[in-house]
Amino acid sequence: MIRVTRKGAAAVAVLALAAGAPELAYASPGQTPAPPGPAPAAQQLGGKLPEGWRITGAGAERQLVWTAPQRVPMGDARVEFHAGDRVLGAPAPDKDQRTFRLPLGSADVGPDDELKVLAGGRRLDQARKDAAAERAPRDRRDTGPAPQAASPVPANPVDPGTKGRYRTVSGDYTLPSVKLPDFPRKVEMTATVVGPKDAPGKRPVALFLHGRHSTCYNAQDETGEWPCANGFKPIPSHKGYLHDQKLLASQGYVTVSISANGINGQDHSAEDAGAQARSSLVRQHLARLAGWSANPASAPAAIRKLPRADLGKVLLVGHSRGGEGVNRAALDSRYPAPADRDGYKGPVRWKIRGTVLIGPTIFGQNPAPDVPSVTLLPGCDGDVSDLQGQIYADGTRAVSRGKALQSSVYMVGANHNFFNTEWTPGQAVAPAWDDWDSDDTRDAVCAPGTRTRLTAKQQQTAGSTYIAAAARLFVAGDDKVRPLLDGSNRRAPSAGPAQVRTHAVGGNRVSAVLPSGSTKVTGGRLCAQVDPDPAKACLPREGRVRSPHFAFWETAREPGRHAVAMSWNRAGTPLKVTPAKRFSVKGSESLALRVIVPPNSTGTKLDVRLTDAAGRKADLGQVRIDGLPGTDRTTSAWAREVRVPLKAAVRAGLDLRKVASLELTPRTGSGKAWLMDAWGWRPGTPDAGAAKMPRVDLGRLTVKEGDSGSRTFRVPVKISGHGSGQVRVFVQDDETGATTARTVTVKPGSQAVDVPITVQGNTRFAYDSAQSAFVKAVRGVAVGSHSGGVIILNDDPMPKITVTPVADKVTEGQALSWRVKLSEAADVDLYGLGFKILPAAGGTELSTLDVDPTWLDGHFGTPPAPEMPLSRMWDGEPYLSSMVPAGALNADVTVPTVTDSVTETEETLRLQEIVHDAEWNPIEGEIHTGTVRDTP
């Protein structure tokens, strides 16, 4: 999503106040520019743009550009420009994988905000050596020796990671490519299949979808293009799960791993980052499998070698953006997507029993309700490093029936890429890398060779085990593997040395405490999971402790997401949590708590007490919680599940149908903890079912401003399905960046999600603008496309610009000056013209010692010494911008000079007018010469 605001455009433009890029000729997106040199700082109202940032283009075509110090490998986390706590938008990458561009008219930023580049919660816009130098002292202080060895975990009696009894057979198929909505180029229909040989009857299906990775390669390089250029071959990312496929095939599954390079090569411009396209591709393959199962003679040769597939028993496995893709496929299979956005039009002839999501993205943060899931969170993920996939569990709470088990599996020492062998150095046919970047420091948890870091083979083996556990539970219905997934503190021996911890929501749990705005807390505080105010936030967003539970979404603050924070300096101070409504744990065996404690902490002890509506109290027992291994570079503040039996409450005569409050009393001397929620728990895995509910999808409308009058438009909203439910609607103000939120009830045919936008027409030039809306499910609703809005296109031409000298012959100590005039006023600060500083045509050129040092530093970030001609300050050609304020007709560009004691000949400054066309190409104009004489 690229956001467009008028005020934002003007505000970002202020950043370029009187400076520009050292390079003027940038290619349009998709073309490779010349390798850029270091970008100097530019003026920002008394501050400077950080190194690597610049402004290019003119008028409505101006861009905010960031150039990375080195290539940014193509990955799954979305690269975003931020200003302080606000998202400006997702920039488009150039082919050099270093340059990222956001249209200036699309940026929403204030002049005093801090610009930064984030991907998956990690900063990209800090030079590697600077970041490493900054972290090194903290790493030494925080982590010191390696984390303590984890306490032994009992083995589960059933190990799903052991090889099954069937021999396996494999093959590949390729079908005609398909056209998907919004993607200009067709997407391949290619897959690798592995199945059991001579297995009887129809066999359950496991379909794999890889994530976003480079698409093409040759002996020297890899790219993100599609289709591949001459001399390049497609990277076979879909073949990277053969180890998982062979294990499942030996256990009787027909497995299919599909290729999605055509989506990866085009999804940078998709508002949903390709989630709907990936869903369409998954369902295209499922439809083919259903057809081949019904008519085996029509199947490709590779499929005919396998047993017939049972499409009533399907497990979807997605890695990274593939995880979000299979989640959307599960949603679309139950609640159809709007036809104009969907790339699959046929009937649903399959049933998805569950999903496995490996290091997944979830940009929309609306997981499919009532679909069982296992989310693998790699503790050393260097790509989706905020571990936002935790929302696949947390985001389902209270949305629907709550019977689908949503398991979160934290794997200490695993990185993002190595679950796929084609993304693993030494195993891949194409260039591959370890996404965990250790810089020049040795991370105590994630650096290769540490006790906690897994090797590629160890990680792949552990991943296979937990994929097989999900298949055995969700598809085969074997409840004996549930303790490996639901927080019961059991391990699978086949996972080897991997430290794997789990917790879950749903299943046979009943909700007890789910912190909300109406929850009353004493002895602690109700905290906001996402809020820029440290006094309200559970954790500061850019602090040294990070939690996947508090993953950022679209807005700086997000009402509706809470936890309970507690901090103590002595034992015995209780925390009391009283929900607005009494809760029932009748029929439950235990009370299950999900509690976060700081990484590397050990032995946090909490006494647990319940009080019923009549005031009767029962002490249930004590829990001990250890933190996960972590450093300030990992996202390790993850909730551990602990349970206490409810027998004591029964003995005390509590009315478990009417429990009023929960108390947690620390028994350690000092500490911190965060309560995520509490549940009544009993063993078993119930049928997840599927509630009938409405589906909500937002769209985006593009309109022209018009020449007069006002018109009202509305954000497109599609509500389909059955029943009614609630969503939270967020509307972002295009002038201030402020966001409002409200909860509304929706049902098919209703207009509850109503976001009117009033557009005032005129004949003055301005930048394109927009107003954005977002939705999140609250209760009883499935959300597909979560973002939308109205884009207002400026339809007025940019004023004509002329330049006349004001003072182009001066004595040193005076200012050279030229006046930039507009043919008519604009509604925005206008940066339509800049000046390239040229070498002197003859004689002496004005130098860095001849101009005011404050002006020089503010405009170019350059010190006066050593002396050099102004045209040679940068590796490229220095560029001086001009700005005419909104409503004004002219502005002066000045170059203040200084008096010195050196006798000199006349010195000159040559400026060439530069404007940019719609393709961001510079158009050279008239040359202006200024002359400076010695003081008489």
N, C-alpha and C positions, 0 to 999 in steps of 0.2 A: 504494500500500500504506500503510495506517495501522496502526501498531504499537500494541499494547495491553499494558501491563504494570502490575502492582499497584504495585511499588516506584516505577516511573516516574511513575505518577499522583501518588503522595504527594510525590515529589521535585519535580515541577513545581509542585505546589500550594504547596510551601514558598516558591516565588518570590512568591506573593501574600500572604506571611505576615500582614500586617495592612493590606493595601491592596487596592483594586479599581479598576475602571474609572470614568472620569468619566461614562460613560453606562451605564445599567442595562438599558434596554429595547432589546435587539438582536433582530432578526427571526431566525426559524429559517433555515437555509441555503436559499438560493434567493429569499428576500425581500430587498428593498432597505432597509437601515437608513437612518436620517437621517444626513446627512454628519457624520462624527465630527470633533471638535476634536482638538487635539494631546493625545496620551495621556501623562500624566506618568509618571515612573519609579515603580516599586513595589519594596518591600523584598525583598532576596534574601540573607538571612543575612549581613549586613554589606556587601552590594553592592546594586545596583539593576537592575531590568529596564531595558533600553534604551528610549529614547523610541519610542513607537509600539506597545509591547507591553502587554498587560493580560490579566487573568483574568476570565472571566464565567461565569455559571451557578452551580449548586450541586450538591453531592453528585456522583453519577455523571454529571451533565450539565454539569459544569464544562468550560470550553474555554480553551485558550491561543490568544489572538487577536493578530494583527499587522495594523496599518493602515499602508499605504504612504503616503508623503508626497504621492503623486499616483497616478493610475491606472496599473496595470500592464497593458500591452496583452496581449491574449490571444495566446499564442505556443506554440511547440512544446516548449521546455525545460520540464521539470516543476518547479514551485515546491515547495521542500522546506524544512521547519524543521530546523535542525541545533542540536545542543548540543556545542560543541567539534568533535571529529572524528566524531561519531556522527549518523546520520540519525534524527530523531524521527518523521518521517512526512510525507506530502503533505497539506497542508491543503486544505479546500474553499473555493473563492472565493465571495464574495457578488457580486451583480449590479453593485455599484458599482465592481468591478474594483480596489478598494483594500483591502478587508477580507478576510483569510484566517483560517480557523478550523481548529484541530486539537483534537479532543476531548481533554480533559485526561487522562482515563484511558487514552488511547492514546499518551501521550508517554513517552519513555524518556530521562530526563535526570537528571543529578545537580545538587545545589544550587550547586556551584561552577562549572558549565560555562557557557561563553559561548553565548548564544543568537544565532542568525543565520539569515537567509533567503537561500537560494541557488537559482539557476535556471541550469542549464547551466554551473555553475562560477563564476558571477558573483554578487557580493553585491547584494541588493536593498534591504537594510534600513539603508542609510546615506543620509542626506539628500543630495540631489544636490549642493548647494553645498558641504557638508562633504567629500563624496568628491572633488569637483573640486579643492577647496583642498588636500586631502591629496595628490592626484596631481600637481598642477601642478608643484611643485618637482622631483619625480622625473621627470616627462615631460621637463622642460627639461634635466635633468641626463643622463637616459638617452638620449634620442633626438636632442636638439640639432638639427643639420641633417637634412634628409631622407636616408634611406638611399641608399647608393651605387647607381648604375645596375647592373642585373644584366648578367653576361657574356652576350654573344650566344650564342644556341642555334641549331644548324643546323636548317633546315627539313626536314620529312619529305617524301619525294617524293610521297606520296599525301596529299591533304588532304580529309578526310571532311566538312568544313564547307561545301563548295561545293554550290550548288543542283543538283539532279538534272534529268533530262530530261523528267519528267512534269509536266503541269499538275495542279492540285489541285482537289478539290471537297470541300465541308464541309457539315455539318448537325448536328442535335441529336436526341437521343431521350430520352424520359421514360417509364419503366415504373412499374407499381405499386410502392409502397414495400415494404420487407422488414422483418421483425422479426428482430433479432439477439439472441442470449442476453445477459442481464444489462442490456439497455438497455430502459427502459420505453416509449420512443417509437420508432416505426418510422423507418427510414432511407431516404432517397430513392434512387431508381435513375435517375439523370440523367447524361448524358454528351454531350460534344462530340466529333464525329468529323471527321477530315480524311484523305483518301486520294488516291491517284493516279487521274487520269482516263484511261480507256482503257488501263490497264496489263494485259498479258496474264496469264492464269492466276491461281492463288491467290497472295495476297501476304502476306508476313510481317506480324506484328502488334507494335505498340508501345503499351502501356497505361500511362497516366500517373495518378498519385494524388497530389493536393496534400496539404499538411500542415495543422497545426492553426492556424487563424486565426479571426478573428471570423466569425460566421455570418450576421448580418443587419444591415441598414443602412437609414437614411433620410437626408434631406438634412443633418441635424445630427449624427447619432450612429451608432455601430455597437455591436452587442451579441454575446454568446455564447449566446443562447437558441436553442432549437429545440423546436417550429417557431417561425417568426418571428411576433412579435406584430403586431396590426393596425397598419397604417401603416409596416411595415418589409418589406423585400424581401430574399431570400437573396443573399448575396455570391457572385458567380460565380467562386469561386477556381479551379474546374476549367477556366475559359477562359483562365487566365493562361499557358498553355504553347502557345498557338497558333503562336508563332514556331518552337518546336521541332517541333510537329506538321507544319507546312507544309514545313519542311526535309526531315523524314523522308518525308513523303508524296511530295515531288518525287523522292525516291530510290526510291520504289516500296513504301512501307510503308502499311498501314492503321493509322491511329493513333486511339486512343480515350482521352479524358481524362475521368475520372469524378468526380462530386461526392460529398463526404463531410461536408457540413455537419451532418447528423444525428448523425454520430459525434462531431464536434468539440463539439457542444452537450451531449454526455452523457458524454464519456470522463473527466471529472475524478474520477469515483468508481470507475473501472475499475482493478483492481489492476495490470494490464499497460499502463495508459495508452491502451488501445484497440487494441493491436497485433492481437489475435485478431479483433476486430470489423472492422478494416480488411482483414485477410486474407480474411475471409468476404465482404466487399463486393467485393473484387477478383475472387474466384473466382465470385461470382454473375454478374458481368459477363462473365467468360471463358466461363462455361457458356452464357450467352445467345449470345455470338458464335459458339461452336461449333455451337449449334443452328441459328442463322441461316445459317452456312456450309453446313451439311448440307441446309437447306431454305430457300433464299433468299426464297421467296414469303412466309414467315412473318415476315420481318424488317421493322422500321420503315422508313419512306421514306428516312430519312437513310442507313441501311445499304444499302438497295437501290441507291443511287447509286454505291456503291463496288464495287471488285472483291471477290470472295469472299476471306475471310480464311483464311490457312494457320495453324491453331492448333498445328501442329507446330513453329512458329518464332515464339516469343513473347519479347519483351523487356519487362520491367517497369521503369518509371521512377517513383521515389517521392521526394518532397521532404519533408524534415524527418520528422515522425511518419509521413508517407506512405512514407518510406524504410524505416522499421521495419515498416510494414504490408506492403509488397511483399516484403520479406525473409521475413516470416512466411508470406506467400502461397506463396512458392517452397518453403519448408520444408513447409507443409501439403500442397502438391501432390505431394510425394514421400513424406512420412511423415505420414499422416493424423492430425489433431487428435482428441482425445477428443470423441465425438459430442455429449455434453451441453454442450460449450462452443462447438461449431462452428456457425456460421450458414449453412454450405453443406453439404448432405447428399448431393449427387449424385456421379456419376462424374467422374474427371479426364480430360477429353478435350482436353488441351493439353499442350505441353511448353515449360517455361520455359528458355530458352537462356542467359539472363543478366539481371542487374539493374544499374540505374544509381541511385545513392543520393545525393541532393543535400542537403548540410548535414543529414544524418540524425541522428535519435536512435537509441540502441540501449540502452534501459534494462536489458534482460535480458542484454546482452553475450554472447549465444549466436547468432552468425551462422549462417545456413543453410550446412551443409557441401556441398561439391562443386557449388556454383552460382557461376559466374563473376560477378564484380562490378566495377564502377567506382564509387568513392566520391569525390564532389566535396566538398572541404573549403574553405569560403570563409574567407580569411584575416582578413576584417573582420566575421565573424559576430557580431552582437550579440544573438542569441537562443540558439542552441545553441553558446555561445561557448567551451565546453571542447573542441569538435570531437570529441566522443565517437565519431563515425562512423568514426574511424581503427580502431576495434575490428573493423569488418567485414573488414579485412585481418589485423590482428594476431591476432584471436580465432580464425581458422581454422587457424593453424599447428599441425601435428601432430594435428589432430582427425580427419582422414580421409586420402584418397589424396593430397591436395595437388596434384592436376593442374589444378584450376580456377584460372585466373588471378584474383587478387584485387588490383586496382589501386587505389592511393590517389593522388588528383589534388589538389594544393594550389594554389588560385588566389589569388594575392596581390591584395589590394584589392577582393575581392568581398564583399558583405554577404550576409545570409541571405535577405531578402525579395525582392530585385530579380530573382531567377531567374523569378519569377512576375509578370507584368505587372499582374495584379489586386491585387498587394500593393505596387505601385510608385506613388508620387505622380506625378500628371501622366498616368498611363496607366490607372489603375484607375477604375472607376465608383463605388466606395465609398471611404470614408476610408482612407488608406494612409499608411505612414510608413517612414522609414529606420530599420531596427532598430539600426544603429550609432549610439549616442548619444554625441555628443562633449562633452556637458556644456558647461562654459565654457572648456575647454581645446582646443587644436588638436592632435590626435594626428598625429604625423609620418608615419604610414603610412595611417591610415584616415579621417582627416578629409576630407570632400568638397573637391575641388580640389587635393589633393596629387598629386604625380606618380605615386604608387603606387595611389591609389584609382581604381577603375573607375567610369565612368558607368553608368547603368542599361542603356543600349543596348549598351555594350561588354561588360558582364557577361552580358547575355542572349545576345549573339552568341557569346561564348566558351563559354557553357554549351551552346548548341546544337551547337557543333562537337564537344565531348567526348561528348555524348549520341550523336551520329551516329557517332563513332569506336567507341563500345561496340557499337552496332548492327551496324556493318560487321565488327567482329571476332567478336562472339559469335554473331550471327545469320547474317550472310553468309559468315563464315569467311575473310575477307580478312586474311591475316597481315601484309600490308604496312602496316596501320595500327597494329599492335602497338607499334612503337617510340614512339608517342605516349602510351602508357599504362603501359609496363612499366619505366620508369626508364632508358630508353635515351637520354635527353637529346635529344629531338627536339621541334620545335614545329610547330603547324599554322598556316600563314599566315592562314587565315580567322579565327583567334581574335583577330586584331588585336594591340593593344598589351598584352594581358593577359600577365603573368608567370605561367606555369603550370609547375609542377614535378611529377614523378611518381616513385613507386617502386611495387614490387609484391612479392608473395609468390606462391607457386604457379606454375602454368604449367610450363615446362620446367626449373624449378629443382629441385635436390635439397638437402635440409637438411644443412648443415655444422655450424654453431654456433647453437644455440638455448639461450640461458642458462637454467639451471634451478638448483634448490637444490643439485644435486650437481656443478655446474660449479666447477672450481678456477681461481682468479684470482690472479696475482701482478703487482705493479706497478700495481694498481688495486683495485677492489672490486666484488664482486657486490652489486648494489643491488636493493631492492624497489621495484617500480613504484608500489605503493600501501601506505603505512605511515605512521602519524602520527609515528614517531620519525625526526627529521631525520638521525640517524646511520645509519639503515638505508635511508631513502628515496633514490631516485634524485634527486628534487627535492623540496624542501619544498612541501607541498600549497598553501599560500597565499603562496608566494614570488613574486618579481617575474619569474621565468622560468617559463612554463607549457608543458607538452607534451601534445599530444593522445594520445600513446602511453600516458600514465600516467593516463588518465581514471578517475575514481572510480566505484565500483560500489555495492554495498549495504553493505559492511562497512568499518570503519576501516582494517583491514589485510587484505591478500589474498595468502595464500601461492600459489605457482605462477606468479606474474608477476614476471619478473626482467629486468634488463639489466646491462651491465657499465659502470661509471663509471670514467673516467680523468681525472686532473688532473696537470699538470706545470708546473714552473717553469724547466726547462731542456730543451733538445733532447737526444735520445738515450736517454731512459729508457724501456725497452720495457714494454709491457703484454703479458702472456702469458695466454691463455685455453685451458684444457684441459678439454674435455667429459669426462663420466664414461665415455663410449664413443667409440671411434675412429669417424671418419666417412669416407665415400667421396665424392670428387668425380670419380671416373673417368668419362670421357665428356663432361665439361663443358668448355666453351670458356674460361670465366672464373670467377673467384671474385667474387661480388657481395656487397658489404657495405652494410648500412643503418646509417648513423652520424648521430647528432644532434650538432650543434655549436651554441653559443649564437647567438641571433638577432643579425644585423648583423655577426657576425664574418666575416673574410675570410682566405683563404689558409692554413687549417689543413692541414698536410701530414703524412701518415702513411706510413711504409714498411711493407710487408706481407710477412710471412714465414710459411711453413708448415713444420712438422716432422712427419715420418712416424714410424711405430711403431719403426723401426730407428734413429731419431735423425738421419736425413738431413734437411738443411735446404735450403730454396730461397727466395731473395728474389724475390718476384713483381713488385715495382715499387713506385711511389709513387702515392698518391691525394691529390687536393686537394679540400677541402670548404669551401664557403661557407655561412654561415647565411642563413636567410630574413630579409627585412625584418620588423622587429617592434618593439613597445614593451612596457611592462609591462602593457598592457591587451589585448594580442593573445596568442593561443596559437600561438606560432611556433617552438617548439623541436621541429621536425619532422625526421625522419630523411631525409637525402639518400642516394640510392643511388649507389654508386661501384663500379667494376669494375676488376680487374686480370687480364690474361691468365694462363693456367696453363702457357704454353709453357715458362717458365723452370723450373717444377717438373718437367716432362717431361724437359727437358735435364739436370736435376740427378739424374735417376733416382729421384725420389720414388715410393713406392708410393701412388698416389692412391686406392687402395681402403682404405688404412689410415693416414689422417692423424690424428696425435695432438694437435696443438696449432696455434693461430694466435697470431702475435705482431704487434702494432702498435707502431711506434716513432715518436714525434713528431719532426719535423724543424723545427718552429717553436719559438721561445724559450719560450713559455708558452701554456697554453690548457686547455680542458676539452672532453671529448667523451664520448658514451655510445654503446656498441655495442649495437644492438638484436638483430642476428643476422647470419649469413653463410651464403651459399648457393653451390652449384655452379650455374652458369648456362650455358645455350646457347639460341640463338634458336629460335623456333617456338612454336606454341600447340597443345598436345596436346588430345585429346578429354578433357573433364573427367570423364566417366563419373559414376557414382553408386553408392557403396558401399551394400550392405545393412547396416543398422544399427538398433539399438533407438532408440526415442524415449522420453524421460522428460518427464512433466508432473507438477508438484506442484499440490495443491489446498489448500483451507482448510476445516477442520471447525469448526463452532460447537457448543459443548456448554454445558449448565448445570452450575454448580458442585455442586449437591446439598447436602443437609443433614447428611450424615454419611458416614464411611468414605472410602476412597480408590479411585479408578478410574483406569485407564490407557487413554489414547487415543493414536492414531498419526496423524501428518501424512499425509493422503491422497496416494498416489503411484500414477501410472499408467505402466506400462512396456509399450510395444507394439513392433511391428516384428519385426526379425529380427537374429540374431547377438548379440554381446556387446561391451561397451565399458566405459569408465571415466568416472565423473563425480566432481567434488569437491563434497562436501556440507558446507554451512555451517549451523550451528545457533546461534541467538542466545539467550543466557541471559536470561530475563525478569526476573531479579532484579538482575543486575549489569551487563547490557548487553554482557558479554563474548561473544565468538564463537569457537566451535571449528570446525575443519575437518578432514575426513578424505576420503581417496580410496577409492572403492568400485567394484567391478565389477558391472555390471548386465546383465541379459538379460531378455527377456520372461518374465513369470511369476515372477521372482525377488522377494525381499523385501529386497534389499541396501540400498535407501535406506529405512532404518527409523529413524524419529524418534519414540520413545515419550514421551508427556507424562503425568505423574501429576497428577491433580486431587484435592485434599483437600477434602471437603465440610464445611460447618459452617453455623451459623445466624446468623453475624455479617455485617454489611454490609461490603462491600469494593467496589473498582472492578473493572470488567471487566479481564481480563488476557489475555495471549497469549504464545505461543512461536512464533518464525518460523524457517523453514528456506529455504535457497536452494541451487540447484544450478548448476554450470557444467560444460560438456563438457570432458573432458580428452583422450579418444581414442576414436574409433569410436562416438560417440553424438550423436544430434540431440536438442536440448533445446527444448521448446516453452514451457510456462509454468514460469518459473524460480523462482517464489516461492510459498510456501504456509505452512501452519502450523495451529495449533489456537487458537481463541478461546474463552476460558472466561468465560461470562456470570455475573456476580453475580446470584443469585436471591433475595437477602435484602433486605427493605425498609430504607430509611435510618431510623436511630433518630429518634424524635420529639425536637424541640429546644424547650427553654424557657429564658427569660432572667429572672433575678432580680437586683435591685440588691445590691451589696456595699457600695459607698460612693457614693451619688448626691447627697449633700450634704456638701461638704468646704470646708475653708479653703484659700486659695491656697497653693501649695507642696505640697499633698497631691494624690493621684491619684484621679480619678473611676474607679469600677470597677463592672462588671457581670459576673455569672457565667452562662456558657452551659452548660446541663446537657443531657446525653443520657439518653434513656430506657434505653439499654443501650450497652455499649461496641462500637466498630467495630474492624475489623482494619486500618484505614488511618487516617492523619491525616484528620480530617473537616472539610471546609470547607462545611458545609451552611447557614450563616447569615452574613449580613453586615448592616451598618448603614449606611443612608443618612443623611448629616448634613443636617438640615433647618434652615432659618432659625428664629431665636427667635420664639416665638408672641407675645412682648411683652417689653419691657425690653431689656437689653443681651446680645448674644450673645458667647460666648467667641471670642477672636480668636487670630490667629497669634502675637501677643506674649504671650499668656497661658499657652501650653503650652511644654513643654520643647523647645528648638530641635532637639536631636538626634532626639527622637521625631518631630518634625514632618518633618524632612528624610528620616529613614529610612522613614516611612510614606507620605509624599506627595511627596517631592522638592521641597518648597517652603521658601524661606527665610522667617524671621519678618517681615522688612521687605520692602516696605511692609506695614503692618498691614492686615489684612482679616479679616472674620468667617470662621470655619472653613467655613461652608456655601458660601462664594464663592471658595474657593481655586482651583477649576478652572472652565472654561467650563461643564461639566456639573455634576452633583451629586456631591461627594466621597463616597467609599464606604469604609467601614472593615470589613475582613474579620475573622472569628474562626476559630480552628483548635483543635479538640480532638484531642490526640495519640492515636494508635492505642492501644487498650486502656484509655484513660482515660474517665471519665464526665463530666468538666467541665473548663473552662478559663475564665480571666478575661480580659476585655477592659478595658484600662486606658488612661486619658488623663491623663498626668502634667502638672500645672500648675506654674507658677513664681510666686515671690513678687516683687512689684514695689512701688514706693514711691508709686504713684498711688492716690488715694482714689477708690473706685468703688462703684457700686451692685452688687447681686448680678448675676452673669453666668450664663448658662445655655447648655447644650449639649443639643440635641434629636437623638436617634438613632431612626430607624425601622427595625424589623426587615425584612429583605428575604430571601426565598428565591426559588428559580427552579423553574419547572415543566419538564416534559420537552421543551417547545418553546423553552426558554431565555427564557421570559417572566417578568418579575419579579412576585412576589406580595408585596404590602405587608402588614406585620403591625403589632404593637403599637408605640407610640411611648414611648420612655423619655427622661426629662428629668433632667439632672444640673445641680446648682447649685453655684457657687463663690462664697464670701464673702471679703471682704477679711480680711487678717490683723488680729486685734484689736490 
